[in-house]
Amino acid sequence: MAMASVSFILLSLLPLCGTAVLAEENSVDWFPSFCGDYECPKYQVLKRYNTFELRRYESTRWVTTQLDADMFGLGIMKSFKRLYNYINGQNTEGVSIKMTVPVRAIVPLLDQSINATMCFFVPSAIANPPAPTDSSLYLDSHPPTSYYVRSFGGYALKLDYEKESKALLEELEALGLAYDANFGIAAGYNDPLTFFKRHNEVWFRALNQ
């Protein structure tokens, strides 16, 4: 199939650091080192390839909004701000929720009538996440899912996400691995003041796994 160019956004400049606190006291007991001091979704590596890996993620919940992408990035910041307001107490219970990683952008590749979305991972300690008060946000649950994931470092610009996603797609095609071609995912893990050991990822959902 033809390679679709993935219009990934600049996630590395988003202000991931903040003062929000977790609504429940349970501590995180597992996360990889690249998540830093933040909780991130739990997964198991099913297989490692030369430049990417197959991960099996546990069930997750996300708070999601439309990604308002534009030329200057102001729409992206508006999307991020809506999500950040939710974890800072703009929800039906008025509770603050600790910031998590990654910040994900889910981009449609084939059907341009579908909106791209941005989402925050909901901490696993929160058994019943409060509903958003902003009607442009919604809670989304995902069952256990496998993804092909390619990681890369540095301050990631849009072109970097496009380059890495193209490279991952080419390898998946070359190896005959089945993946969901409808959506690509960009994942950013670091705040702007993290200068070293930065971590970024591109994901494609694995089929038949």
C-alpha positions in Angstrom: 0.0 0.0 0.0 1.1 3.6 -0.5 2.8 5.3 2.4 0.6 8.0 3.9 2.4 11.0 5.3 1.5 11.4 9.0 0.9 15.0 10.0 2.3 14.7 13.5 2.6 17.8 15.7 5.3 19.3 17.9 4.7 17.7 21.3 8.0 18.5 22.8 7.1 22.2 23.5 4.0 21.4 25.4 4.2 22.4 29.1 4.1 18.9 30.7 5.2 20.1 34.1 2.6 21.5 36.5 1.3 21.6 40.1 -1.7 19.2 39.8 -1.9 16.5 42.4 -3.3 13.0 42.1 -6.9 12.6 43.3 -6.1 9.4 45.1 -3.1 8.5 47.2 -2.1 5.1 45.6 1.5 5.2 44.4 2.7 4.0 41.0 4.7 0.7 41.3 5.9 0.3 37.7 6.9 2.5 34.8 9.9 2.6 32.4 12.7 5.0 33.1 11.8 7.3 30.2 8.6 8.2 31.9 10.6 10.0 34.5 8.6 11.1 37.6 5.3 10.6 35.8 3.0 7.6 35.6 2.6 6.1 32.1 0.5 3.1 30.8 1.8 -0.3 31.8 2.9 -2.6 29.0 4.8 -5.8 28.2 7.3 -6.0 25.4 6.2 -9.0 23.3 9.1 -8.8 20.7 12.0 -6.5 20.0 13.0 -5.8 16.4 16.1 -3.9 15.3 14.6 -0.4 15.5 11.2 -0.9 17.1 9.3 -3.1 19.4 5.9 -4.8 19.8 4.2 -3.8 23.1 1.1 -5.2 24.7 -0.5 -2.4 26.7 -2.9 -3.1 29.6 -6.3 -1.6 29.5 -6.1 2.2 29.7 -8.4 5.3 30.1 -7.8 8.6 28.5 -9.3 12.1 28.6 -9.5 13.2 25.0 -10.3 16.3 22.9 -10.2 17.4 19.3 -6.7 18.4 18.1 -7.0 21.9 16.8 -4.0 21.9 14.6 -3.0 25.1 12.7 0.0 26.6 11.0 1.3 28.5 14.1 0.5 25.9 16.8 -1.9 28.0 18.7 -4.7 25.5 18.1 -2.5 22.7 19.5 -1.9 24.8 22.7 -5.7 25.3 23.0 -6.3 21.6 22.8 -3.6 21.0 25.4 -5.0 23.7 27.7 -8.5 22.1 27.7 -7.0 18.8 28.8 -4.8 20.5 31.4 -7.8 22.4 32.8 -9.5 19.0 33.3 -6.7 17.6 35.5 -6.5 20.9 37.3 -10.0 20.6 38.7 -12.3 21.5 35.9 -14.3 18.3 36.2 -17.5 17.3 37.9 -15.8 16.4 41.2 -13.5 19.5 41.2 -10.5 17.3 41.9 -7.0 17.7 40.7 -5.2 14.9 39.0 -1.5 14.3 38.7 0.0 14.9 35.2 0.9 11.7 33.3 2.7 10.8 30.1 2.6 10.4 27.3 0.7 13.2 25.7 -0.7 11.5 22.6 -1.8 12.8 19.3 -3.9 10.4 17.2 -3.9 11.3 13.6 -6.2 9.9 10.9 -4.3 8.7 7.8 -6.9 7.7 5.3 -10.2 9.5 6.2 -9.6 13.2 6.4 -13.1 13.8 7.5 -12.1 12.3 10.9 -10.7 14.8 13.4 -7.3 14.3 15.0 -7.4 14.1 18.7 -5.1 14.8 21.7 -5.3 12.9 25.0 -3.9 12.5 28.5 -3.5 9.1 30.2 -5.8 8.9 33.3 -3.8 7.6 36.3 -4.6 3.9 37.1 -5.2 4.8 40.8 -8.4 6.7 39.8 -11.0 4.0 39.7 -13.8 6.3 38.6 -12.5 9.3 36.7 -14.6 12.4 37.1 -16.5 13.6 34.0 -15.2 16.7 32.2 -17.3 19.9 32.6 -16.0 21.0 29.2 -18.3 19.5 26.5 -15.4 19.3 24.1 -13.6 16.7 26.3 -14.6 13.1 26.8 -13.3 10.0 28.6 -12.2 7.1 26.5 -11.5 3.5 27.6 -9.2 1.2 25.6 -9.0 -2.6 26.1 -5.6 -4.3 26.2 -4.0 -3.4 22.8 -0.8 -4.2 21.0 1.2 -1.5 19.2 4.4 -1.3 17.1 6.4 1.4 18.7 9.5 3.3 17.4 11.4 5.5 19.9 13.7 8.4 19.2 15.3 11.2 21.1 15.9 14.9 21.0 13.5 17.8 20.7 10.9 16.4 18.2 9.5 18.6 15.5 6.7 17.8 13.2 9.2 16.7 10.5 10.8 14.4 13.0 7.6 12.6 13.8 6.8 12.3 10.1 10.3 10.9 9.4 10.1 8.3 12.2 6.6 7.2 11.3 7.6 6.8 7.7 10.6 4.7 8.7 8.4 2.5 11.0 5.8 2.0 8.2 8.5 1.0 5.8 9.8 -1.6 8.2 6.4 -3.0 9.0 5.7 -3.3 5.3 9.1 -5.0 4.6 8.5 -7.5 7.4 4.9 -8.2 6.3 3.6 -7.2 9.7 -0.1 -6.3 9.9 -1.0 -2.9 11.3 -3.9 -0.5 11.4 -3.3 1.9 8.6 -6.2 4.2 9.6 -4.5 6.0 12.4 -0.9 6.9 13.5 0.0 8.0 17.0 2.6 10.5 18.2 3.6 10.3 21.8 5.7 12.9 23.7 7.1 12.3 27.2 9.1 15.4 28.3 8.6 18.9 29.4 10.5 21.7 27.6 13.1 22.0 30.3 14.3 18.4 29.9 17.4 18.9 27.8 19.0 15.4 27.9 17.7 11.9 27.4 14.5 13.1 25.8 12.1 10.4 24.6 9.5 10.5 21.8 7.6 7.7 20.1 5.4 6.9 17.1 2.9 4.1 17.4 0.8 1.9 15.0 -1.8 -0.5 16.3 -0.8 -4.1 15.6 -3.3 -6.4 14.1 -3.6 -10.1 14.8 -1.6 -9.7 18.1 
